[in-house]
Amino acid sequence: MKKLSVTIFVIATLMLQTAAQASVLNIQTVISGKGITAWLVEDPTVPVLSLQFAFLGAGAINDPQDKQGVSQLLSNTMDEGAGDMDSKDFQGALNDNSISLSFSSSRDNFSGSLKTLTKYQDTAFDLLKLSLSQPRFDEEAIVRMREANMARIRSNMSDPEWLAARLSNAVIFEGHPYARNSGGTLTSLPLITADDLRQKLQTQFSKKNLIVAVAGNVTPQDLAVYLDKVFGDLPDEPTLTSVEKVVWPQEARTIQYDKEIPQTQIEVAYPGIERTDADYFAGEVMNYILGGAGFGSRLTDVVREQNGLTYGIFSGTSEMDYASVFTIETSTRAEKTEEVLKLIDQETSKIVKNGVTEKELREAKSYLLGSVPLSLTSTDRIASVMLGFQAEHLPANYLDIREREIKNVTREDIKRSAGKILNPVAKTVLLLGKPLENDNIRHIETLPDIE
């Protein structure tokens, strides 16, 4: 490719704290002439390049209340024509050159992903630049994607798991932007116009809230040029709404959305602990033993294997910019709901009071550390991991830090972290299914942000 006559790039290999130390990922920091920063794992042995990027804070959390789904619709239409190319021509150019380009929106961030063979990388970056700088937002494409999203919502209205997720968001995040439907509602989607999409694109995407991760066959010098080409003309600053942390009620509660279905959807939720907490890694190990290991977990053994009350039960943490939530999720026959809840309480109380065995701790550490290399077997996965680190403001050597910290977790650490997370005073139980006759349950008649 043709290089700029003057290209300023800084390459800093981050391996633990010094280049002499071993690291899971050999990450280089590349800074372009216009100040665009990217993390790069260079691999000249593969003919592929994967680039992932995100605009922090530009996700659904910054959609207007009356136009929920702007971010979703924007992600659907940015590759539906750009510049002089309509949707058919733009998609044809991607397909003809074996280029994968997609956009997505989470609650917090708006993201993009580009994957290309190196021989087509110039074309790939040209198309990415067009999609960011000159998307067409033709009415035909907007209508088609709007209708697809509305069809998805109508279909999901009969899906118990989707309805349970809506219940969870509405209750746990009540009064917070996270409670909204990031995919839009049947009322809000028809209100969204091309001007709404352009306004979000022009005001919320900027150099300041941009993060970039790249893996594959590209040199730091060439990447610096591409960064300026694609992102160099973005505004310096975004316009984003200020958002507060989620405030979790300090009281136990059980809330049910009544629906005549054979299986009751169950979620037991607690406020999670932050990454800055000294017991964060102990909490990661505790979760694996309690419910994160699937068939090897305590919850699966007790609720499924010993009592045959469910097909599956899992625990895990959802980490967002303004909230961390630890959940235990399962489903069971309606008449067995209270029995399952008692067994969950039994197991959470047990791990808080007694901790875990040495064998459980050893096996959990072995899996959590041994599974890391298996998750880094493609350029896509490597780029995704690096992007995640940046989005959560973690250092480039985070995998090394995590490995060291997990190795150091003790049984006493597990007990302490379990006590922090599995606090019965802050427990929220969410049920979706046939109504239970219990005076301590608050029943919800309608779910918000669907229609």
C-alpha positions in Angstrom: 0.0 0.0 0.0 1.1 3.6 -0.5 2.4 5.1 2.7 2.0 8.7 3.8 5.2 10.7 3.6 5.0 11.6 7.2 3.5 9.0 9.6 4.0 9.1 13.3 3.6 5.9 15.1 4.6 4.7 18.5 5.0 1.0 19.1 5.2 -0.2 22.7 5.2 -3.9 23.3 3.4 -4.6 26.6 4.4 -7.9 28.2 3.6 -7.7 31.9 5.7 -4.7 32.9 8.7 -5.2 30.7 9.5 -6.7 27.3 11.7 -9.3 29.0 8.8 -11.0 30.8 6.5 -13.6 29.3 3.0 -12.7 28.3 -0.1 -14.5 27.0 -0.6 -11.9 24.3 2.2 -9.8 22.7 0.3 -6.5 22.3 1.8 -3.5 20.6 0.3 0.0 20.9 0.2 1.8 17.6 -0.5 5.6 17.5 -1.2 7.1 14.1 -0.2 10.6 12.9 -3.6 12.0 13.8 -3.5 10.5 17.3 -5.6 7.4 16.7 -4.6 4.6 19.1 -4.9 0.9 18.4 -3.8 -2.3 20.1 -2.2 -4.8 17.7 -1.2 -8.4 17.8 0.8 -8.9 14.6 0.8 -12.3 12.9 2.6 -12.4 9.5 1.9 -16.1 9.2 -1.8 -15.8 8.4 -3.3 -14.0 5.3 -6.0 -12.5 7.4 -6.6 -9.2 9.3 -9.3 -8.6 11.9 -10.1 -5.2 13.2 -12.7 -4.4 15.9 -13.5 -1.0 17.2 -16.0 0.7 19.5 -17.3 4.1 20.5 -17.5 4.0 24.3 -20.8 5.3 25.8 -22.5 5.5 22.4 -24.7 2.5 22.9 -28.4 2.2 23.7 -27.8 4.0 26.9 -27.6 7.2 24.9 -30.8 6.5 22.9 -33.7 8.9 23.6 -36.5 7.5 25.9 -39.1 8.0 23.1 -36.9 6.5 20.4 -35.6 3.3 21.9 -33.8 1.3 19.2 -31.9 4.1 17.5 -28.6 2.3 18.1 -30.0 -1.0 17.0 -31.4 0.5 13.8 -28.2 2.4 13.2 -26.1 -0.8 13.5 -28.5 -2.5 11.0 -28.2 0.2 8.3 -24.6 1.4 8.3 -23.6 -1.3 5.8 -26.8 -0.9 3.8 -25.2 1.5 1.3 -22.6 4.2 1.5 -21.3 6.9 -0.8 -22.4 6.3 -4.4 -23.3 2.6 -3.7 -26.8 1.6 -2.7 -27.4 -1.5 -0.5 -27.1 -4.0 -3.3 -23.8 -2.5 -4.6 -22.3 -2.1 -1.2 -23.1 -5.6 -0.1 -21.9 -6.9 -3.5 -18.5 -5.2 -3.0 -18.2 -6.9 0.4 -19.1 -10.3 -0.9 -17.0 -10.0 -4.1 -13.9 -9.3 -2.0 -14.6 -11.8 0.8 -14.9 -9.0 3.3 -16.9 -9.3 6.5 -18.2 -6.0 7.9 -20.8 -5.6 10.7 -21.9 -3.2 13.3 -23.6 -3.9 16.7 -24.8 -2.0 19.7 -24.8 -3.0 23.4 -26.2 -1.1 26.3 -23.0 0.8 26.8 -21.1 0.9 23.5 -21.5 1.0 19.7 -19.1 -1.4 17.9 -17.9 -2.5 14.5 -16.0 -5.5 13.2 -14.0 -5.9 9.9 -12.4 -9.1 8.7 -10.6 -9.4 5.4 -7.9 -11.3 3.5 -4.8 -9.2 3.4 -4.9 -9.0 -0.4 -8.2 -7.1 -0.2 -7.4 -5.0 2.8 -7.2 -1.7 0.9 -10.7 -2.3 -0.4 -11.9 -3.3 3.0 -10.7 -0.2 4.7 -12.1 2.0 1.9 -15.6 0.4 2.5 -15.3 0.8 6.3 -14.4 4.5 5.8 -17.4 5.0 3.6 -19.8 3.3 6.0 -18.6 5.6 8.8 -18.4 8.8 6.9 -21.0 8.5 4.1 -23.8 6.0 5.1 -26.8 6.6 2.9 -29.6 5.6 5.2 -31.9 5.1 2.3 -35.6 4.9 3.2 -35.9 1.4 1.7 -33.2 0.1 3.9 -34.6 1.8 7.0 -38.1 0.4 6.4 -36.7 -3.1 5.7 -34.6 -3.1 8.9 -37.3 -1.5 11.0 -39.8 -4.2 9.9 -37.3 -6.9 10.6 -36.8 -5.6 14.2 -40.5 -5.3 14.8 -41.0 -8.9 13.5 -38.3 -10.0 15.9 -40.1 -8.3 18.8 -43.4 -9.8 17.9 -41.8 -13.2 17.7 -40.0 -12.7 21.0 -43.2 -11.8 22.8 -44.0 -15.6 22.9 -40.5 -16.5 24.1 -40.4 -17.0 27.9 -36.6 -16.5 28.1 -36.8 -13.2 26.2 -39.8 -12.1 28.4 -37.8 -13.1 31.5 -34.9 -10.9 30.4 -37.3 -8.0 29.9 -38.7 -8.5 33.4 -35.1 -8.6 34.8 -34.1 -5.3 33.1 -37.4 -3.6 34.1 -37.0 -4.6 37.8 -33.3 -4.5 38.5 -32.7 -1.3 36.5 -35.9 0.5 37.3 -35.6 4.2 36.7 -32.2 3.8 34.9 -31.5 3.9 31.2 -30.5 0.2 31.4 -34.2 -0.6 31.9 -35.1 0.4 28.4 -35.4 -2.0 25.5 -32.1 -1.6 23.6 -33.7 -3.3 20.6 -36.5 -0.8 20.4 -40.2 -1.2 20.9 -43.2 -1.6 18.6 -44.0 2.1 19.3 -40.6 3.6 19.2 -39.1 2.0 16.1 -41.6 3.6 13.6 -40.6 7.0 15.0 -36.9 6.7 14.1 -35.9 8.6 11.0 -32.8 8.9 8.9 -32.1 12.2 10.6 -32.1 10.4 14.0 -29.5 8.0 12.7 -27.3 10.7 11.2 -27.5 12.8 14.4 -26.3 9.9 16.6 -23.5 9.1 14.1 -22.3 12.7 13.9 -22.5 13.5 17.6 -21.6 10.3 19.5 -18.8 8.9 17.4 -15.5 10.7 17.9 -11.8 10.2 18.3 -12.0 10.6 22.1 -14.4 7.7 22.8 -12.9 5.4 20.0 -11.0 2.2 20.9 -9.5 -0.1 18.3 -8.0 -3.6 18.4 -6.4 -5.4 15.4 -5.0 -8.9 15.0 -3.4 -10.5 12.0 -1.1 -9.8 9.1 -0.5 -6.1 9.1 2.5 -4.1 10.2 2.4 -1.3 12.7 3.4 1.2 10.0 0.6 0.2 7.6 -1.9 0.1 10.4 -1.0 3.6 11.4 -1.9 4.8 7.9 -5.2 2.8 7.9 -6.2 4.3 11.2 -5.9 7.8 9.9 -7.6 6.9 6.7 -10.7 5.4 8.4 -11.0 7.4 11.7 -8.8 10.5 11.2 -11.7 12.8 10.2 -13.9 11.9 13.1 -14.9 14.8 15.5 -12.5 15.3 18.4 -15.2 15.0 21.1 -18.5 13.2 21.5 -21.8 14.6 22.9 -23.0 12.0 25.4 -25.6 12.1 28.1 -24.3 11.8 31.7 -25.4 8.6 33.4 -25.3 7.6 37.0 -24.6 4.2 38.6 -27.5 1.8 39.2 -28.7 2.0 42.8 -29.6 -1.5 44.1 -32.3 -1.6 46.8 -31.0 -3.1 50.1 -34.0 -5.3 50.6 -34.8 -8.9 49.6 -37.8 -9.1 47.2 -39.6 -11.6 44.9 -41.4 -10.3 41.8 -43.4 -12.3 39.4 -44.8 -11.7 35.9 -47.8 -14.1 35.6 -48.0 -16.1 32.5 -49.7 -19.4 31.8 -46.7 -21.5 30.6 -45.6 -25.0 31.6 -42.1 -24.0 32.8 -41.4 -21.1 35.2 -38.4 -19.0 34.3 -36.3 -18.2 37.5 -33.6 -15.6 38.0 -32.0 -14.9 41.4 -30.0 -11.7 41.2 -27.5 -10.0 43.5 -25.3 -6.9 43.0 -22.0 -8.0 41.7 -18.6 -6.8 42.9 -16.5 -4.4 40.9 -13.2 -5.3 39.1 -11.4 -3.0 41.6 -12.6 -5.1 44.5 -9.7 -7.1 46.1 -12.0 -10.2 46.0 -12.9 -9.9 42.3 -10.8 -12.9 41.1 -11.9 -15.0 44.1 -15.5 -14.2 43.0 -14.7 -15.5 39.5 -13.4 -18.8 41.0 -16.4 -19.0 43.3 -18.8 -18.5 40.4 -17.3 -21.4 38.5 -17.7 -23.8 41.4 -21.2 -22.6 42.2 -22.8 -22.5 38.8 -20.5 -21.3 36.1 -19.0 -24.7 35.3 -22.3 -26.1 33.9 -22.4 -29.9 34.5 -19.5 -29.7 36.9 -21.1 -27.1 39.2 -22.7 -27.5 42.5 -26.0 -26.1 41.4 -26.3 -28.5 38.4 -25.4 -31.4 40.6 -28.0 -30.6 43.2 -30.9 -29.2 41.2 -30.5 -31.3 38.0 -28.6 -34.5 38.8 -29.8 -35.3 42.3 -33.4 -33.9 42.0 -34.2 -33.8 38.3 -35.8 -30.4 38.6 -34.3 -28.7 35.5 -32.5 -29.2 32.3 -29.9 -26.6 33.1 -29.0 -24.0 35.8 -26.1 -21.5 35.5 -24.6 -18.6 37.4 -22.6 -15.7 36.1 -21.8 -12.0 36.2 -23.0 -9.3 33.8 -20.6 -6.4 33.9 -21.6 -3.0 32.5 -20.3 0.5 32.9 -22.9 1.4 35.5 -23.8 -1.9 37.1 -22.5 -5.3 37.9 -25.1 -8.1 38.4 -24.5 -11.7 39.6 -27.3 -14.0 38.5 -28.4 -17.6 38.9 -30.8 -18.6 36.1 -32.9 -21.7 35.5 -36.4 -23.0 34.7 -38.5 -25.7 36.1 -42.1 -27.1 36.2 -44.4 -24.5 37.7 -45.3 -26.7 40.7 -41.6 -27.2 41.5 -40.6 -23.5 41.6 -40.5 -23.1 45.4 -38.5 -26.3 45.7 -35.9 -25.1 43.2 -35.6 -21.7 45.0 -35.0 -23.5 48.3 -32.3 -25.6 46.8 -30.6 -22.5 45.4 -30.8 -20.8 48.8 -29.3 -24.0 50.3 -26.3 -24.0 48.0 -25.6 -20.3 48.2 -25.8 -20.4 52.0 -23.5 -23.4 52.0 -20.8 -21.8 50.0 -21.0 -18.6 52.1 -20.7 -20.5 55.3 -18.4 -23.4 54.5 -16.6 -22.2 51.3 -15.2 -24.8 48.9 -13.1 -27.9 49.1 -9.4 -28.0 48.1 -10.3 -30.3 45.2 -12.9 -27.9 43.9 -10.5 -25.0 44.2 -7.8 -26.8 42.3 -10.0 -28.0 39.5 -11.6 -24.5 39.1 -8.2 -22.9 38.8 -7.0 -25.5 36.3 -10.0 -24.8 34.0 -10.1 -21.0 34.3 -6.4 -20.8 33.5 -6.2 -23.6 31.0 -9.2 -22.4 28.9 -7.6 -19.0 28.1 -5.3 -20.3 25.2 -8.3 -22.1 23.7 -10.2 -18.7 23.5 -7.3 -17.1 21.5 -7.2 -19.4 18.5 -8.3 -16.9 15.8 -7.7 -13.3 14.8 -11.3 -12.5 15.6 -11.1 -13.8 19.1 -7.8 -12.0 19.8 -9.1 -8.7 18.5 -12.3 -9.2 20.6 -10.4 -9.9 23.8 -8.2 -6.8 23.3 -11.2 -4.6 22.6 -12.9 -5.9 25.7 -9.8 -5.0 27.8 -9.9 -1.4 26.4 -13.6 -1.0 26.9 -13.2 -2.0 30.6 -10.1 0.2 31.0 -7.8 -2.8 31.7 -4.1 -2.9 31.0 -2.8 -4.8 28.0 -1.2 -7.4 30.3 -4.5 -8.2 32.0 -4.4 -11.9 31.1 -1.0 -12.1 33.0 -2.5 -10.3 36.0 -5.5 -12.5 35.9 -3.4 -15.7 35.8 -1.3 -14.5 38.8 -4.3 -13.5 40.8 -6.3 -16.7 40.2 -3.3 -18.8 41.1 -3.2 -17.0 44.4 -6.9 -17.4 45.3 -7.3 -19.3 48.6 -10.3 -21.1 50.1 -10.6 -18.3 52.6 -10.8 -15.8 49.7 -13.6 -17.8 48.2 -15.7 -17.6 51.4 -15.1 -13.9 51.7 -16.1 -13.2 48.1 -19.2 -15.4 48.4 -20.2 -13.5 51.5 -19.9 -10.2 49.5 -21.8 -11.4 46.5 -24.5 -13.7 47.8 -25.9 -11.3 50.3 -29.5 -12.4 51.1 -30.5 -8.8 52.1 -29.9 -7.6 48.5 -31.3 -10.6 46.8 -33.9 -10.1 44.0 -35.9 -13.2 42.8 -37.6 -12.8 39.5 -40.2 -15.3 38.3 -42.1 -15.6 35.0 -44.8 -18.3 34.9 -47.9 -19.5 36.6 -48.6 -17.4 39.6 -47.5 -18.7 43.0 -49.8 -18.2 46.0 -47.4 -16.4 48.3 -48.1 -13.2 50.1 -44.4 -12.2 49.9 -44.5 -12.1 46.1 -45.3 -8.9 44.2 -47.0 -9.5 40.9 -46.5 -7.4 37.7 -49.3 -7.3 35.2 -47.5 -5.8 32.2 -43.9 -5.7 31.0 -42.7 -2.2 29.9 -40.9 -1.2 26.8 -42.2 -3.9 24.4 -45.2 -2.5 22.6 
